[in-house]
Amino acid sequence: MGMLGNSVDKYVTGRMLQTSNDRRWSHLLAERWSHEAGELPSQLPRDTEIAILLRGNSVVDREGAGMRQRTHARKGTVWLCPAGVREDFIRVEDHIPECLHLFLPGKPFDDMLLKDLDIDPSGISIRYESIDHDTFIDYVADQILGELAAESSTGRLLIESLSSALSAHLVHSYSATAVRLKHNNAGHKALDPKRLSRVTEFIEASVEREFTVKDLASVACMSPAHFSRSFKAATGNAPHEYVSRQRLDLAKRLLATSDRRLVDIAYTTGFSSQANFNRAFRKAVGTTPGLYRAQKLRD
């Protein structure tokens, strides 16, 4: 995607605490920052940014899109800055210990998502706005922070789904023009057995390689947004949850029946490092991969 945000140039008085850059997420970039008091340089962002205050209180003055905003910020405060809207002025009055910054590529939605919602993509833009609190953005932030803190085998599938859901939420709640969404109940019907079988067979055959929710939707001949809802209605699990179980089963099989190195099994089952694989496996199974293998060899 080539999307790295412009945060290093923008937050010159701050310190980056964590970034998702090494996670190879292709739909969203997440960064945790602490911000010192001070003024920030003017920027013209190429990505749409959503900033969520996680810890601390401050007053933030900013000016963009011809609007001046003064925000008494606390935990849960959200700032939206759409791509292409120049921020002429930002001043942070008091130190902010922790803030999550999410960057979505350009317009934070693709034509397919908007067609799902029966919206003309050319007429959509997001408002430059500060928000006291947004429950859904809070939920998405918690999910992303959880994945940043402890990588799962299906993190990229989860982030793909979250970025689509977040984009739809921005369109629904913070569009510059009034948007009427169509209500399509077909999207909530369970996937029919024939399509479900095609998808589960694809997952089983492809569990050792990377694929996207969009790939799964293509196998089912559906749009990604409708597919995710229909798959969950049919299986009781979101696509990333279902694939996570398949990859855990694969890890157990490889540990029990092969002498492949743990680091190779980590990469095969979707992790970026052996340490992250060890942590997730222990959380799911109650023991480390090495001890699990030793136990199976004794059995």
Secondary structure, DSSP 4 states (H G I P E B T S, - for coil): -----SHHHH-TTEEEEEESGGGT-SS-EEEEEEE-SEEE--B--SEEEEEEEEE--EEEEEEETTEEEEEEE-TT-EEEE-TT--EEEEEE-S-EEEEEEEEEESSSS-HHHHHHTT--GGG--B--EEES--HHHHHHHHHHHHHHHS--TTHHHHHHHHHHHHHHHHHHHHBSS-------GGGGSPPPHHHHHHHHHHHHHHTTS---HHHHHHHTTS-HHHHHHHHHHHHSS-HHHHHHHHHHHHHHHHHHH----HHHHHHHTT-SSHHHHHHHHHHHHSS-HHHHHHHHHH-
